Amino acid sequence: MEFEDKTLVCQDCGKEFVFTAGEQAFYKEKGLDNEPKRCKECRDKRKAARAEKETTTQQ
């Protein structure tokens, strides 16, 4: 199956981002069926917030 770059809209910030053909192939290989809902910046922010929350609750 050939993949083509797709332009998606981030559900958090509303910015458009590209879901590349390579990323799509990776998702398919890993068995991930859903497309990403957030751009890289928002994913990184959420990941950092979760990590900080986990650190805070462990103390």
Secondary structure, DSSP 8 states (H G I E B T S, - for coil): -----EEEE-TTT--EEEE-HHHHHHHHHTT--S---S-HHHHHHHHHHHHHHHHHHH-
